[in-house]
């Protein structure tokens, strides 16, 4: 039985959300020893395999797994994830959505002519708001953002993100007499 192999934690993705939780996706990378490796998770004992594994952190986390190779060599991997060392600005959930979007806009004036749309192109920018729960869409308005469903809403406005696209509906009066529908793809930086 030999212990001539090493394991390291590889972080694939970190995202900080406004409800004070962090999505932490990682995998255990093993070098040396004799593959195939077995992973016996001690803490949390509900985990399986080497990953990728996603955990939502609300507090510090201790990861502990015993790894054995095909020659019965064993190594204990113990790693502490300290929540307060994760920079929420670097891993801000909004990072994925900010940027410029090339949009097709359908404008409708229900008051003048309810059956006629005019269509034009526009580039909008999505930026971070000083409030961690909000985004700003160009000069239209601040919007609240539901990161679980990727939806957002504001005064006379609702919409969603999907992959690298944005879609939202914006109307000017309570009776939606004037409305704009934006559909756009994110431009590469």
VMD Tcl script that draws the C-alpha trace (Angstrom):
set ca {
  {0.00 0.00 0.00}
  {1.47 3.34 -1.08}
  {0.42 6.93 -0.57}
  {2.32 8.42 -3.49}
  {-0.48 10.46 -4.96}
  {-1.84 13.94 -4.41}
  {-5.22 15.59 -4.63}
  {-6.09 19.23 -5.22}
  {-9.33 21.17 -5.23}
  {-10.11 22.78 -8.57}
  {-12.76 25.52 -8.41}
  {-14.80 25.54 -11.64}
  {-17.25 28.30 -10.75}
  {-18.05 30.67 -7.88}
  {-21.11 32.92 -7.86}
  {-22.24 35.25 -5.05}
  {-25.97 35.90 -4.78}
  {-27.86 38.66 -2.93}
  {-29.51 36.28 -0.45}
  {-26.03 35.80 1.05}
  {-25.46 32.41 -0.53}
  {-22.59 31.34 -2.73}
  {-22.78 28.73 -5.49}
  {-19.51 26.82 -5.32}
  {-18.72 24.33 -8.11}
  {-15.55 22.28 -7.75}
  {-13.88 19.01 -8.55}
  {-11.12 16.98 -6.94}
  {-8.13 16.46 -9.20}
  {-5.83 13.52 -8.41}
  {-2.24 13.00 -9.65}
  {0.05 10.04 -9.09}
  {-0.91 6.70 -7.60}
  {-2.53 4.01 -9.69}
  {-5.94 4.91 -11.22}
  {-8.89 4.10 -10.89}
  {-9.64 6.25 -7.82}
  {-12.45 5.79 -5.33}
  {-13.87 8.75 -3.37}
  {-15.34 8.10 0.06}
  {-16.89 11.39 1.21}
  {-16.78 11.98 4.96}
  {-18.03 15.58 4.98}
  {-20.52 16.24 3.51}
  {-21.25 12.52 3.36}
  {-23.97 13.05 0.75}
  {-21.43 13.78 -2.01}
  {-20.28 11.27 -4.63}
  {-17.29 11.03 -6.93}
  {-14.71 13.64 -7.85}
  {-17.08 16.20 -9.35}
  {-17.91 18.61 -10.73}
  {-20.00 19.13 -7.59}
  {-22.06 22.25 -6.81}
  {-22.76 23.28 -3.22}
  {-24.58 26.40 -1.98}
  {-22.60 27.93 0.89}
  {-24.32 29.90 3.62}
  {-21.40 29.50 6.03}
  {-17.87 28.10 6.16}
  {-17.58 24.57 4.82}
  {-15.24 21.71 5.61}
  {-14.72 19.29 2.72}
  {-13.28 15.92 3.72}
  {-12.88 12.91 1.42}
  {-10.78 9.77 1.60}
  {-9.34 8.88 -1.81}
  {-7.99 5.44 -2.58}
  {-6.31 4.16 -5.72}
  {-6.45 0.70 -7.31}
  {-3.40 -0.44 -5.25}
  {-5.29 0.44 -2.03}
  {-3.13 3.50 -1.40}
  {-5.16 6.05 0.57}
  {-4.98 9.77 1.12}
  {-7.26 11.98 3.20}
  {-8.18 15.23 1.48}
  {-9.32 17.96 3.89}
  {-10.13 21.46 2.63}
  {-11.71 24.44 4.39}
  {-13.83 26.88 2.38}
  {-14.01 30.17 4.29}
  {-17.04 32.15 3.17}
  {-15.70 35.57 4.20}
  {-12.60 35.17 1.98}
  {-14.72 34.99 -1.20}
  {-14.91 38.42 -2.87}
  {-18.56 39.12 -3.70}
  {-17.63 41.79 -6.28}
  {-15.38 39.50 -8.29}
  {-17.95 36.68 -8.19}
  {-21.07 38.91 -8.44}
  {-23.94 36.95 -10.04}
  {-24.64 39.92 -12.32}
  {-21.26 39.63 -14.08}
  {-22.81 37.14 -16.50}
  {-25.49 39.61 -17.66}
  {-23.77 43.00 -17.82}
  {-22.67 44.25 -21.22}
  {-24.10 45.46 -24.53}
  {-27.01 43.75 -26.30}
  {-27.88 44.22 -29.98}
  {-31.68 44.34 -29.98}
  {-34.57 44.31 -32.40}
  {-37.25 46.59 -30.97}
  {-40.93 46.37 -31.88}
  {-42.78 49.58 -31.06}
  {-46.56 49.66 -30.92}
  {-48.81 52.69 -30.50}
  {-52.16 51.15 -29.50}
  {-53.74 54.56 -29.23}
  {-53.05 55.73 -32.80}
  {-53.02 52.41 -34.68}
  {-53.36 49.16 -32.70}
  {-52.48 46.88 -35.62}
  {-49.24 48.52 -36.81}
  {-45.81 47.84 -35.30}
  {-42.69 49.69 -36.21}
  {-39.44 47.77 -35.91}
  {-35.96 49.18 -35.46}
  {-32.53 48.18 -34.12}
  {-31.06 49.49 -30.89}
  {-28.09 48.65 -28.69}
  {-28.78 48.66 -24.97}
  {-26.36 48.28 -22.09}
  {-27.00 46.31 -18.92}
  {-24.92 47.57 -15.98}
  {-24.74 46.86 -12.26}
  {-26.82 48.97 -9.89}
  {-25.36 50.07 -6.54}
  {-28.01 47.83 -4.94}
  {-26.76 44.21 -5.17}
  {-30.27 42.97 -6.07}
  {-30.68 45.26 -9.08}
  {-29.48 45.89 -12.61}
  {-29.77 49.02 -14.74}
  {-30.93 48.69 -18.34}
  {-29.38 51.55 -20.37}
  {-31.22 54.74 -19.57}
  {-34.56 52.96 -19.32}
  {-34.62 52.14 -15.59}
  {-33.34 50.14 -12.65}
  {-34.80 46.66 -12.46}
  {-35.08 44.11 -9.69}
  {-33.56 40.80 -10.71}
  {-34.61 37.29 -9.71}
  {-31.43 35.33 -10.36}
  {-33.03 31.90 -9.88}
  {-35.51 32.36 -12.73}
  {-33.31 34.88 -14.59}
  {-36.26 37.27 -14.70}
  {-36.38 40.99 -13.96}
  {-39.08 43.57 -13.47}
  {-39.47 47.26 -12.82}
  {-41.91 50.11 -13.29}
  {-43.87 49.19 -16.47}
  {-41.22 46.65 -17.43}
  {-40.62 42.90 -17.26}
  {-38.21 40.56 -18.94}
  {-35.72 37.73 -18.74}
  {-32.25 36.56 -19.67}
  {-31.72 33.31 -21.48}
  {-28.20 32.11 -22.31}
  {-26.64 35.16 -24.02}
  {-29.99 36.79 -24.89}
  {-32.26 39.38 -23.34}
  {-35.97 39.83 -23.90}
  {-38.18 42.39 -22.26}
  {-41.43 44.26 -22.59}
  {-41.66 47.94 -21.69}
  {-44.83 50.03 -21.79}
  {-45.34 53.74 -21.31}
  {-48.77 54.08 -19.68}
  {-50.84 52.05 -17.26}
  {-53.07 50.97 -20.17}
  {-50.01 49.97 -22.25}
  {-50.91 52.43 -25.02}
  {-47.28 52.63 -26.12}
  {-45.17 49.49 -25.83}
  {-41.69 48.34 -26.78}
  {-40.59 44.73 -27.04}
  {-36.82 44.22 -26.99}
  {-35.18 41.00 -28.19}
  {-31.41 40.94 -28.32}
  {-28.19 38.99 -28.17}
  {-25.18 39.95 -26.09}
  {-22.33 41.42 -28.08}
  {-18.86 39.95 -27.55}
  {-16.55 42.19 -25.60}
}
mol new
graphics top color blue
foreach p $ca { graphics top sphere $p radius 0.5 }
foreach p [lrange $ca 0 end-1] q [lrange $ca 1 end] { graphics top cylinder $p $q radius 0.2 }
display resetview
